[in-house]
């Protein structure tokens, strides 16, 4: 783990006790729609404190990873809120330990604002998802509105310093750089918060 990644990891360890309050920006209805019908072997990248865990269907086999041990400790406390099979591992999304083509589905919810090298993380997702698999995401990113985008650019250094999250990432461009194809894109909160369905180009 490089120095930049270690700094972000420590910031998420620091805010783990209050992260559930911050995570309410993601509506329960969004989580339910994203996760409720998933099947097979599922990887959740950046599982955090486990806010998604109660929304997985009972037949899902979910592996959740996060680089923050204190966030994972909170997630363990939610595993009794689902009938799905849940396994949690401490792991860096930029360098996963899984074999190629392991998972049917990869999930992330507001994760790639904080991954230090998002393109590297997306490439790892592309590597571990099966060729006929899919990736589903809820991600916030830089606004398409010029004025709002400039505001996000201005406040970004502060949000990174406090919580390690970038609010102005050009996520669609980063996905394309990693060889992922956006099949569906729904705006949930202007252009800042979006639901994405992607497929790997293999």
C-alpha positions in Angstrom: 0.0 0.0 0.0 1.5 3.3 -1.0 1.6 6.4 1.2 -1.3 8.2 -0.4 -3.6 5.1 0.0 -2.4 4.7 3.6 -3.4 8.3 4.4 -6.9 7.9 2.9 -7.3 4.6 4.8 -6.4 6.3 8.1 -9.0 9.1 7.4 -11.7 6.4 6.9 -10.6 4.7 10.1 -11.0 8.0 11.9 -14.6 8.7 10.6 -15.8 5.1 10.9 -17.8 5.9 14.1 -19.9 8.6 12.3 -19.9 7.2 8.8 -23.4 5.7 9.0 -24.8 9.3 9.6 -22.8 10.5 6.5 -23.9 7.6 4.4 -27.6 8.6 4.6 -27.1 10.6 1.4 -27.7 7.3 -0.3 -31.5 6.7 -0.1 -32.7 3.2 1.0 -34.9 3.1 -2.1 -31.8 3.5 -4.3 -30.0 0.6 -2.5 -33.1 -1.6 -2.7 -33.4 -1.0 -6.4 -29.7 -1.6 -7.0 -29.3 -4.7 -4.9 -32.6 -6.4 -4.4 -32.5 -8.6 -7.5 -28.8 -9.5 -7.7 -27.9 -13.2 -7.9 -24.8 -15.4 -7.8 -21.3 -14.6 -6.5 -21.2 -10.9 -5.8 -18.3 -8.6 -4.9 -18.9 -5.4 -3.1 -16.0 -3.1 -3.4 -15.7 -0.6 -0.5 -18.3 -2.3 1.7 -17.6 0.4 4.4 -19.7 0.0 7.5 -22.1 -2.4 5.7 -25.0 -0.1 4.8 -25.8 -2.3 1.8 -25.8 -5.6 3.7 -29.5 -5.6 4.7 -30.6 -5.1 1.1 -29.1 -8.2 -0.5 -31.5 -11.1 -1.4 -31.3 -14.3 0.6 -29.8 -16.3 -2.3 -26.9 -13.9 -2.8 -23.3 -14.9 -2.0 -21.6 -11.6 -1.1 -17.9 -10.9 -0.5 -17.4 -7.4 0.8 -13.9 -5.7 0.8 -12.6 -2.5 2.4 -9.2 -1.2 3.2 -10.3 0.3 6.5 -10.4 -2.3 9.4 -12.5 0.0 11.6 -15.1 0.4 8.9 -15.2 -3.4 8.5 -15.7 -3.8 12.2 -18.9 -1.8 11.9 -19.9 -3.9 8.9 -19.6 -7.2 10.9 -22.2 -5.8 13.2 -24.8 -5.7 10.3 -24.3 -9.3 9.0 -27.1 -10.5 11.2 -29.5 -8.2 9.3 -29.6 -10.3 6.2 -30.2 -14.0 5.1 -27.6 -13.6 2.4 -24.2 -15.2 2.8 -21.7 -12.4 3.7 -17.9 -12.7 3.8 -15.9 -9.6 4.7 -12.2 -9.1 3.9 -9.7 -6.3 4.5 -8.4 -5.5 1.0 -7.3 -2.6 -1.3 -9.6 -2.2 -4.3 -6.6 -1.1 -6.3 -4.9 -4.5 -5.8 -7.3 -7.3 -5.1 -6.3 -10.8 -4.2 -9.0 -12.6 -6.3 -8.4 -14.6 -9.4 -9.5 -13.3 -12.8 -13.2 -13.8 -13.7 -14.3 -14.7 -10.2 -17.6 -12.8 -9.7 -20.9 -12.6 -11.5 -21.6 -9.1 -10.2 -19.5 -6.3 -8.8 -21.2 -3.6 -6.7 -20.0 -0.2 -5.5 -21.9 2.6 -3.8 -20.1 6.0 -3.5 -16.7 4.4 -3.3 -14.6 5.7 -6.2 -14.6 9.2 -4.9 -12.1 8.0 -2.3 -10.0 5.3 -4.2 -6.6 7.1 -4.7 -6.2 5.7 -8.2 -9.8 5.2 -9.5 -8.7 3.9 -12.9 -6.5 1.2 -11.3 -9.5 0.2 -9.1 -11.8 0.0 -12.1 -9.3 -2.1 -14.0 -9.3 -4.5 -11.0 -13.0 -4.7 -11.2 -12.8 -5.5 -14.9 -10.3 -8.2 -14.2 -12.3 -10.0 -11.4 -15.7 -9.9 -13.0 -16.7 -12.7 -15.3 -16.8 -11.9 -19.1 -20.6 -12.2 -19.1 -21.0 -10.5 -15.7 -22.0 -7.0 -14.8 -21.0 -4.1 -12.6 -23.7 -2.0 -10.8 -22.8 1.3 -9.1 -24.2 4.3 -7.3 -21.6 7.0 -7.7 -21.4 10.7 -7.1 -19.1 12.7 -9.4 -18.4 16.1 -11.0 -21.5 17.9 -12.1 -22.1 18.5 -15.8 -23.4 22.0 -15.0 -20.4 24.4 -15.4 -21.2 26.6 -12.3 -21.8 23.6 -10.0 -18.7 21.9 -11.3 -16.6 24.9 -10.4 -18.0 24.9 -6.9 -17.1 21.2 -6.5 -13.6 21.9 -7.8 -13.2 24.7 -5.2 -14.4 22.7 -2.2 -12.7 19.4 -3.2 -9.4 20.0 -1.4 -11.3 20.5 1.9 -13.4 17.3 1.5 -10.3 15.3 0.6 -8.5 16.6 3.7 -11.4 16.0 6.1 -12.8 12.6 4.9 -10.6 11.5 2.0 -13.5 11.9 -0.6 -13.2 13.7 -3.9 -16.4 15.4 -5.0 -15.3 16.3 -8.5 -14.1 13.0 -10.0 -14.7 12.6 -13.7 -15.9 9.1 -13.1 -17.4 8.3 -16.6 -14.0 9.2 -18.2 -12.2 7.0 -15.6 -14.5 4.1 -16.4 -13.8 4.4 -20.1 -10.1 4.5 -19.5 -10.3 1.2 -17.6 -12.1 -0.5 -20.5 -15.6 -0.6 -19.0 -18.7 0.2 -21.0 -21.6 2.1 -19.5 -24.8 0.3 -20.6 -27.2 2.2 -18.4 -26.9 5.6 -16.7 -29.7 7.1 -14.6 -29.4 10.5 -12.9 -30.7 10.3 -9.3 -29.7 13.7 -8.0 -29.0 16.0 -11.0 -25.8 14.8 -12.7 -23.9 14.5 -9.5 -25.4 11.2 -8.2 -25.9 8.4 -10.8 -26.9 4.8 -11.0 -24.6 3.0 -13.5 -24.8 -0.5 -15.0 -21.6 -1.5 -16.8 -20.1 -4.5 -18.7 -16.5 -5.4 -19.1 -14.8 -5.3 -22.5 -12.8 -8.6 -22.6 
